[in-house]
Amino acid sequence: MKIPLCILLGLSLILLACSAGPVAEIGDRVTVEYEATFANGSLYEKSSDYDMPVTFNIGNREVLVGLEKAVLGMHEDESIHILLSPEAAYGLHDPEQVELIPLEEFPNMSRLRVGMVLAATSRETGESVEGKIINVTSEGIVVDFNHPMAGESLWMDITMKKIVKG
């Protein structure tokens, strides 16, 4: 019996798709390994720095939005090299996140130095936030509440280790 070529080709495509394993989609729980570097090549961080594997649910915004988007469509043991824009990483530097805090809010001003990180409570959300002192003036302390990586692009080498379908 002769089998039509289109059926053989269709069978081959199905077998290839099956052999690649599941594809990462929104709602899946994935485990990845990664290394993130600055544009100049210096290391920012790597997943092996953590005590546990980096595991997250795609779509829950548990990690950088660019990392979530990058793993969509990946298969287990697949690797990619991708550049995350500032918007896809820690966001753009927002000048409205730089505040002048009056001196009277700092009773022990003699201990404050440029570069120090202060803990504060957000007026909008009530959440705890950190800000870096960038200037001390006669009117107050200038504090930058942007993420320290705001405005930075990151190169990421990502390897998909495990996909659990959601």
N, CA, C and O of each residue as an XYZ file, in Angstrom:
664
protein
N       0.835     -1.169      0.000
C       0.000      0.000      0.000
C       0.886      1.241      0.000
O       1.862      1.317      0.746
N       0.548      2.181     -0.817
C       1.316      3.395     -0.950
C       0.689      4.485     -0.070
O      -0.509      4.745     -0.178
N       1.480      5.122      0.793
C       0.983      6.187      1.672
C       1.276      7.521      1.009
O       2.413      7.777      0.612
N       0.247      8.392      0.880
C       0.477      9.701      0.249
C       1.545     10.502      0.993
O       1.648     10.443      2.218
N       2.331     11.249      0.227
C       3.418     12.055      0.778
C       2.918     13.072      1.802
O       3.592     13.308      2.804
N       1.737     13.686      1.569
C       1.231     14.701      2.499
C       0.955     14.104      3.873
O       1.125     14.787      4.882
N       0.535     12.845      3.933
C       0.307     12.198      5.233
C       1.640     11.947      5.923
O       1.761     12.149      7.132
N       2.642     11.506      5.167
C       3.964     11.286      5.753
C       4.538     12.600      6.288
O       5.089     12.645      7.388
N       4.402     13.666      5.497
C       4.905     14.962      5.962
C       4.150     15.425      7.199
O       4.766     15.938      8.133
N       2.845     15.260      7.228
C       2.049     15.641      8.383
C       2.463     14.873      9.618
O       2.539     15.445     10.705
N       2.733     13.585      9.471
C       3.168     12.746     10.581
C       4.533     13.200     11.087
O       4.775     13.234     12.293
N       5.415     13.546     10.165
C       6.741     14.017     10.565
C       6.638     15.304     11.366
O       7.332     15.460     12.371
N       5.786     16.228     10.941
C       5.625     17.483     11.655
C       5.072     17.257     13.055
O       5.509     17.908     14.004
N       4.141     16.366     13.191
C       3.572     16.053     14.503
C       4.643     15.458     15.404
O       4.738     15.823     16.576
N       5.441     14.555     14.875
C       6.490     13.931     15.682
C       7.531     14.967     16.109
O       8.013     14.924     17.241
N       7.882     15.891     15.222
C       8.841     16.930     15.583
C       8.275     17.833     16.675
O       8.981     18.179     17.622
N       7.020     18.213     16.551
C       6.392     19.067     17.548
C       6.319     18.366     18.892
O       6.536     18.997     19.927
N       6.021     17.084     18.896
C       5.910     16.335     20.145
C       7.273     16.158     20.801
O       7.384     16.195     22.027
N       8.309     15.966     19.993
C       9.626     15.716     20.576
C      10.201     16.955     21.236
O      11.096     16.837     22.074
N       9.718     18.140     20.887
C      10.238     19.370     21.481
C       9.687     19.591     22.888
O      10.234     20.401     23.637
N       8.637     18.902     23.256
C       8.053     19.056     24.587
C       7.108     20.234     24.644
O       6.830     20.871     23.628
N       6.615     20.522     25.838
C       5.632     21.606     25.975
C       6.264     22.963     25.704
O       7.467     23.155     25.876
N       5.439     23.881     25.285
C       5.871     25.253     25.035
C       5.334     26.125     26.178
O       4.206     25.939     26.633
N       6.150     27.067     26.629
C       5.764     27.938     27.743
C       4.695     28.930     27.289
O       4.852     29.616     26.278
N       3.601     28.991     28.060
C       2.484     29.869     27.754
C       2.042     30.596     29.020
O       2.420     30.213     30.127
N       1.241     31.642     28.851
C       0.698     32.366     29.998
C      -0.066     31.385     30.882
O      -0.861     30.584     30.390
N       0.180     31.452     32.184
C      -0.457     30.558     33.142
C       0.418     29.388     33.551
O       0.139     28.729     34.554
N       1.481     29.116     32.784
C       2.385     28.014     33.134
C       3.333     28.445     34.247
O       3.657     29.624     34.383
N       3.774     27.465     35.042
C       4.795     27.693     36.064
C       6.112     27.199     35.475
O       6.240     26.035     35.094
N       7.095     28.106     35.405
C       8.362     27.769     34.760
C       9.532     27.984     35.705
O       9.474     28.789     36.635
N      10.588     27.243     35.437
C      11.847     27.404     36.149
C      12.904     27.733     35.112
O      13.032     27.043     34.100
N      13.663     28.794     35.370
C      14.682     29.234     34.428
C      16.016     29.432     35.140
O      16.081     29.612     36.356
N      17.064     29.393     34.344
C      18.378     29.848     34.775
C      18.700     31.042     33.899
O      18.363     31.051     32.715
N      19.351     32.056     34.470
C      19.694     33.211     33.655
C      20.949     33.888     34.173
O      21.382     33.685     35.307
N      21.511     34.697     33.297
C      22.602     35.595     33.648
C      22.276     36.927     32.994
O      22.001     36.986     31.795
N      22.306     37.998     33.780
C      21.994     39.338     33.284
C      23.254     40.186     33.343
O      23.943     40.229     34.363
N      23.548     40.865     32.229
C      24.722     41.727     32.166
C      24.327     43.102     31.645
O      23.324     43.263     30.949
N      25.147     44.091     32.004
C      24.964     45.445     31.494
C      25.452     45.498     30.048
O      26.077     44.557     29.560
N      25.162     46.602     29.372
C      25.579     46.768     27.970
C      27.096     46.654     27.821
O      27.583     46.209     26.782
N      27.844     47.053     28.850
C      29.307     46.974     28.776
C      29.843     45.572     29.051
O      31.054     45.355     29.010
N      28.949     44.615     29.332
C      29.356     43.231     29.553
C      29.569     42.852     31.006
O      29.746     41.672     31.310
N      29.557     43.822     31.916
C      29.763     43.487     33.324
C      28.502     42.820     33.892
O      27.379     43.143     33.505
N      28.719     41.901     34.800
C      27.646     41.099     35.370
C      26.759     41.917     36.297
O      27.253     42.644     37.159
N      25.438     41.795     36.116
C      24.480     42.399     37.045
C      24.069     41.365     38.078
O      24.239     41.578     39.279
N      23.521     40.229     37.607
C      23.176     39.132     38.516
C      22.979     37.863     37.711
O      22.837     37.892     36.489
N      22.973     36.740     38.430
C      22.694     35.455     37.796
C      21.820     34.635     38.733
O      21.864     34.797     39.952
N      21.033     33.761     38.142
C      20.076     32.992     38.940
C      20.767     32.096     39.954
O      20.184     31.772     40.989
N      21.991     31.693     39.679
C      22.696     30.828     40.630
C      23.084     31.571     41.909
O      23.555     30.949     42.861
N      22.891     32.904     41.943
C      23.137     33.682     43.156
C      22.082     33.405     44.230
O      22.295     33.703     45.405
N      20.954     32.841     43.827
C      19.842     32.594     44.745
C      19.922     31.179     45.301
O      20.461     30.278     44.659
N      19.376     30.992     46.507
C      19.387     29.685     47.160
C      18.420     28.701     46.515
O      18.576     27.489     46.657
N      17.416     29.224     45.801
C      16.393     28.368     45.184
C      16.356     28.653     43.689
O      16.766     29.728     43.250
N      15.863     27.690     42.898
C      15.721     27.965     41.464
C      14.751     29.133     41.239
O      13.853     29.368     42.048
N      14.937     29.849     40.150
C      14.047     30.960     39.813
C      12.827     30.366     39.115
O      12.886     29.958     37.955
N      11.725     30.330     39.853
C      10.477     29.738     39.376
C       9.381     30.784     39.502
O       9.271     31.464     40.523
N       8.563     30.909     38.448
C       7.486     31.895     38.469
C       6.347     31.452     37.567
O       6.507     30.585     36.707
N       5.198     32.066     37.783
C       4.019     31.822     36.955
C       3.961     32.905     35.880
O       3.896     34.094     36.194
N       3.986     32.496     34.625
C       3.946     33.462     33.528
C       2.608     34.192     33.564
O       1.547     33.568     33.581
N       2.672     35.509     33.576
C       1.470     36.329     33.572
C       1.134     36.921     34.930
O       0.253     37.775     35.025
N       1.819     36.486     35.988
C       1.520     36.993     37.332
C       2.403     38.169     37.748
O       2.284     38.665     38.869
N       3.284     38.616     36.860
C       4.184     39.747     37.126
C       5.035     39.523     38.376
O       5.218     40.431     39.187
N       5.552     38.298     38.519
C       6.413     37.964     39.659
C       7.875     38.289     39.372
O       8.693     38.349     40.290
N       8.202     38.499     38.096
C       9.561     38.813     37.663
C       9.484     39.983     36.682
O       8.398     40.493     36.407
N      10.609     40.401     36.167
C      10.625     41.475     35.176
C       9.705     41.135     34.012
O       9.668     39.993     33.554
N       8.964     42.128     33.536
C       8.027     41.894     32.429
C       8.774     41.387     31.196
O       8.243     40.562     30.453
N       9.978     41.859     30.972
C      10.770     41.400     29.826
C      11.169     39.945     29.940
O      11.238     39.243     28.931
N      11.435     39.475     31.156
C      11.761     38.061     31.354
C      10.533     37.203     31.086
O      10.632     36.158     30.443
N       9.381     37.635     31.572
C       8.134     36.901     31.303
C       7.881     36.781     29.812
O       7.581     35.696     29.315
N       8.002     37.894     29.093
C       7.749     37.887     27.655
C       8.777     37.051     26.906
O       8.445     36.390     25.923
N      10.025     37.079     27.367
C      11.100     36.359     26.684
C      10.896     34.849     26.724
O      11.245     34.158     25.767
N      10.335     34.324     27.819
C      10.196     32.864     27.938
C       8.964     32.320     27.220
O       8.851     31.111     27.014
N       8.034     33.208     26.835
C       6.851     32.740     26.111
C       7.274     32.053     24.821
O       8.044     32.609     24.039
N       6.774     30.853     24.603
C       7.103     30.102     23.392
C       8.346     29.240     23.498
O       8.660     28.501     22.565
N       9.060     29.316     24.612
C      10.272     28.493     24.772
C       9.897     27.067     25.164
O       8.820     26.819     25.707
N      10.804     26.135     24.878
C      10.684     24.736     25.281
C      11.722     24.448     26.359
O      12.673     25.214     26.518
N      11.557     23.376     27.086
C      12.552     22.977     28.087
C      13.903     22.772     27.405
O      13.977     22.263     26.287
N      14.953     23.170     28.088
C      16.347     23.097     27.635
C      16.668     24.034     26.477
O      17.756     23.950     25.908
N      15.751     24.921     26.117
C      16.018     25.930     25.093
C      16.659     27.143     25.759
O      16.331     27.478     26.898
N      17.576     27.803     25.046
C      18.255     28.996     25.557
C      18.097     30.144     24.569
O      18.023     29.939     23.358
N      18.048     31.365     25.120
C      17.999     32.556     24.276
C      18.904     33.629     24.868
O      19.218     33.614     26.058
N      19.311     34.549     24.020
C      20.102     35.722     24.403
C      19.285     36.919     23.948
O      19.017     37.065     22.756
N      18.883     37.786     24.885
C      17.951     38.867     24.552
C      18.325     40.141     25.294
O      18.849     40.100     26.406
N      18.044     41.275     24.656
C      18.270     42.575     25.284
C      16.942     43.092     25.825
O      15.978     43.241     25.073
N      16.890     43.363     27.119
C      15.702     43.956     27.727
C      15.889     45.465     27.767
O      16.877     45.961     28.308
N      14.943     46.187     27.196
C      14.963     47.647     27.262
C      14.683     48.067     28.705
O      14.206     47.255     29.497
N      14.970     49.312     29.057
C      14.639     49.762     30.417
C      13.171     49.531     30.764
O      12.857     49.153     31.893
N      12.264     49.754     29.802
C      10.835     49.564     30.052
C      10.504     48.105     30.369
O       9.583     47.831     31.139
N      11.249     47.172     29.781
C      11.016     45.744     30.003
C      11.784     45.230     31.222
O      11.568     44.102     31.665
N      12.674     46.053     31.760
C      13.464     45.650     32.930
C      12.928     46.380     34.169
O      11.894     45.994     34.714
N      13.619     47.419     34.610
C      13.232     48.119     35.839
C      12.556     49.462     35.594
O      12.344     50.233     36.530
N      12.218     49.745     34.337
C      11.517     50.974     34.008
C      12.457     52.126     33.704
O      13.657     52.067     33.971
N      11.881     53.164     33.145
C      12.638     54.380     32.881
C      12.830     55.158     34.176
O      12.059     54.999     35.123
N      13.848     55.991     34.213
C      14.047     56.859     35.373
C      12.944     57.912     35.352
O      12.794     58.633     34.366
N      12.177     58.005     36.427
C      11.042     58.919     36.513
C      11.420     60.106     37.395
O      11.606     59.939     38.600
N      11.537     61.299     36.815
C      11.915     62.469     37.618
C      10.928     62.765     38.743
O      11.299     63.392     39.735
N       9.688     62.328     38.608
C       8.699     62.555     39.672
C       8.945     61.679     40.895
O       8.335     61.884     41.944
N       9.847     60.692     40.758
C      10.215     59.843     41.888
C      11.397     60.425     42.674
O      11.896     59.801     43.611
N      11.831     61.610     42.286
C      12.891     62.313     43.009
C      12.203     63.409     43.817
O      11.529     64.276     43.262
N      12.384     63.358     45.143
C      11.655     64.274     46.025
C      12.599     65.063     46.919
O      13.651     64.580     47.339
N      12.189     66.287     47.191
C      12.874     67.112     48.184
C      12.083     66.966     49.486
O      10.918     67.358     49.566
N      12.726     66.405     50.489
C      12.069     66.192     51.782
C      12.595     67.258     52.742
O      13.807     67.381     52.919
N      11.697     68.030     53.364
C      12.119     69.128     54.249
C      13.024     68.657     55.381
O      12.879     67.549     55.897
N      13.957     69.520     55.752
C      14.926     69.202     56.805
C      14.261     68.847     58.128
O      14.778     68.010     58.867
N      13.113     69.472     58.447
C      12.462     69.201     59.733
C      12.011     67.745     59.870
O      11.719     67.296     60.979
N      11.950     67.004     58.763
C      11.593     65.579     58.842
C      12.793     64.714     59.230
O      12.663     63.503     59.405
N      13.978     65.355     59.365
C      15.189     64.633     59.718
C      15.799     65.253     60.966
O      16.657     66.130     60.867
N      15.359     64.799     62.154
C      15.862     65.406     63.391
C      17.364     65.183     63.600
O      18.018     65.991     64.258
N      17.906     64.115     63.057
C      19.331     63.831     63.242
C      20.044     63.936     61.898
O      20.621     62.964     61.411
N      19.995     65.106     61.317
C      20.519     65.318     59.973
C      22.028     65.102     59.872
O      22.531     64.824     58.784
N      22.752     65.222     60.963
C      24.212     65.108     60.906
C      24.673     63.733     60.419
O      25.804     63.594     59.955
N      23.816     62.721     60.518
C      24.187     61.369     60.084
C      23.895     61.103     58.607
O      24.336     60.094     58.056
N      23.153     62.008     57.966
C      22.759     61.799     56.577
C      23.899     62.146     55.623
O      24.569     63.166     55.781
N      24.109     61.281     54.631
C      25.166     61.474     53.640
C      24.632     61.131     52.254
O      23.770     60.266     52.102
N      25.156     61.823     51.249
C      24.829     61.486     49.862
C      25.237     60.027     49.617
O      26.335     59.610     49.986
N      24.348     59.270     48.996
C      24.605     57.863     48.711
C      23.914     56.920     49.685
O      23.748     55.736     49.390
N      23.507     57.440     50.855
C      22.804     56.596     51.828
C      21.433     56.203     51.288
O      20.808     56.951     50.536
N      20.980     55.018     51.686
C      19.648     54.554     51.309
C      18.746     54.682     52.531
O      19.079     54.222     53.623
N      17.592     55.321     52.318
C      16.627     55.540     53.394
C      15.384     54.688     53.165
O      14.982     54.466     52.022
N      14.787     54.221     54.230
C      13.487     53.545     54.149
C      12.419     54.590     54.430
O      12.569     55.428     55.319
N      11.339     54.527     53.662
C      10.244     55.484     53.836
C       8.933     54.778     53.545
O       8.916     53.627     53.108
N       7.835     55.477     53.789
C       6.506     54.950     53.473
C       5.923     55.793     52.352
O       5.891     57.020     52.438
N       5.460     55.125     51.294
C       4.876     55.819     50.155
C       3.606     56.543     50.580
O       2.737     55.960     51.229
N       3.505     57.809     50.212
C       2.293     58.587     50.537
C       1.088     58.067     49.758
O      -0.041     58.124     50.245
N       1.331     57.556     48.538
C       0.231     57.089     47.697
C      -0.284     55.711     48.106
O      -1.492     55.487     48.173
N       0.652     54.779     48.382
C       0.250     53.385     48.607
C       0.366     52.930     50.050
O      -0.240     51.930     50.435
N       1.144     53.656     50.856
C       1.372     53.235     52.231
C       2.403     52.114     52.348
O       2.676     51.632     53.447
N       2.976     51.698     51.215
C       3.975     50.624     51.212
C       5.351     51.163     51.583
O       5.641     52.348     51.417
N       6.180     50.274     52.085
C       7.556     50.632     52.414
C       8.358     50.758     51.113
O       8.287     49.884     50.249
N       9.113     51.840     50.980
C       9.947     52.073     49.801
C      11.338     52.509     50.255
O      11.525     52.976     51.379
N      12.297     52.348     49.364
C      13.648     52.802     49.651
C      14.021     53.893     48.666
O      13.613     53.869     47.505
N      14.789     54.833     49.136
C      15.271     55.909     48.286
C      16.715     56.223     48.616
O      17.169     56.032     49.745
N      17.429     56.707     47.613
C      18.846     57.023     47.778
C      19.007     58.540     47.868
O      18.473     59.280     47.042
N      19.742     58.990     48.873
C      20.019     60.419     49.016
C      20.967     60.820     47.893
O      22.060     60.269     47.759
N      20.530     61.796     47.082
C      21.387     62.244     45.979
C      21.907     63.664     46.197
O      22.816     64.108     45.495
N      21.320     64.390     47.185
C      21.805     65.732     47.479
C      21.265     66.173     48.837
O      20.183     65.762     49.254
N      22.036     67.014     49.513
C      21.608     67.634     50.767
C      21.722     69.135     50.551
O      22.805     69.647     50.268
N      20.592     69.844     50.686
C      20.577     71.293     50.466
C      20.121     71.994     51.735
O      19.775     71.345     52.723
N      20.121     73.295     51.704
C      19.652     74.062     52.865
C      18.141     73.929     53.036
O      17.618     74.187     54.121
N      17.434     73.529     51.977
C      15.978     73.358     52.049
C      15.557     71.949     52.443
O      14.453     71.748     52.949
N      16.430     70.976     52.212
C      16.058     69.608     52.539
C      16.972     68.575     51.917
O      18.049     68.877     51.405
N      16.495     67.345     51.985
C      17.242     66.200     51.465
C      16.591     65.781     50.161
O      15.379     65.572     50.113
N      17.391     65.654     49.087
C      16.871     65.203     47.792
C      17.062     63.687     47.736
O      18.179     63.176     47.806
N      15.913     62.976     47.604
C      15.929     61.514     47.632
C      15.350     60.978     46.322
O      14.287     61.409     45.875
N      16.066     60.034     45.721
C      15.624     59.388     44.482
C      14.989     58.049     44.851
O      15.670     57.144     45.335
N      13.669     57.927     44.616
C      12.942     56.702     44.940
C      12.813     55.760     43.742
O      12.114     54.750     43.835
N      13.469     56.065     42.622
C      13.490     55.144     41.488
C      14.268     53.888     41.865
O      15.129     53.924     42.743
N      13.961     52.780     41.197
C      14.771     51.581     41.379
C      16.200     51.922     40.950
O      16.378     52.656     39.978
N      17.216     51.417     41.639
C      18.604     51.730     41.264
C      18.929     51.371     39.811
O      19.847     51.944     39.224
N      18.186     50.428     39.229
C      18.447     50.010     37.845
C      17.536     50.726     36.842
O      17.578     50.415     35.652
N      16.723     51.665     37.294
C      15.826     52.383     36.381
C      16.645     53.052     35.281
O      17.674     53.676     35.539
N      16.166     52.906     34.053
C      16.838     53.498     32.905
C      17.910     52.632     32.280
O      18.496     53.013     31.266
N      18.180     51.476     32.861
C      19.232     50.581     32.356
C      18.649     49.484     31.476
O      17.588     48.937     31.777
N      19.346     49.163     30.389
C      19.028     47.991     29.572
C      19.849     46.815     30.103
O      20.927     47.011     30.663
N      19.348     45.615     29.931
C      20.053     44.419     30.397
C      20.085     43.358     29.300
O      19.065     43.080     28.670
N      21.239     42.775     29.077
C      21.338     41.577     28.246
C      21.050     40.389     29.135
O      21.566     40.312     30.250
N      20.233     39.458     28.662
C      19.929     38.260     29.451
C      20.167     37.004     28.625
O      19.713     36.893     27.486
N      20.884     36.064     29.221
C      21.007     34.705     28.696
C      20.084     33.860     29.549
O      20.303     33.708     30.750
N      19.044     33.306     28.925
C      17.998     32.587     29.652
C      17.933     31.155     29.143
O      17.927     30.922     27.934
N      17.884     30.193     30.064
C      17.677     28.785     29.716
C      16.434     28.302     30.442
O      16.327     28.426     31.662
N      15.491     27.747     29.679
C      14.267     27.176     30.248
C      14.608     25.797     30.806
O      15.040     24.912     30.067
N      14.415     25.622     32.091
C      14.748     24.347     32.746
C      13.518     23.451     32.904
O      13.620     22.233     32.756
N      12.345     24.047     33.206
C      11.165     23.227     33.477
C       9.900     24.023     33.174
O       9.825     25.222     33.445
N       8.908     23.335     32.607
C       7.604     23.938     32.343
C       6.540     23.035     32.974
O       6.470     21.842     32.679
N       5.719     23.617     33.839
C       4.571     22.904     34.393
C       3.335     23.610     33.845
O       3.091     24.777     34.150
N       2.570     22.905     33.046
C       1.418     23.521     32.385
C       0.403     23.980     33.425
O       0.095     23.275     34.386
N      -0.113     25.210     33.192
C      -1.066     25.821     34.115
C      -2.397     25.377     33.822
O      -3.345     25.783     34.494
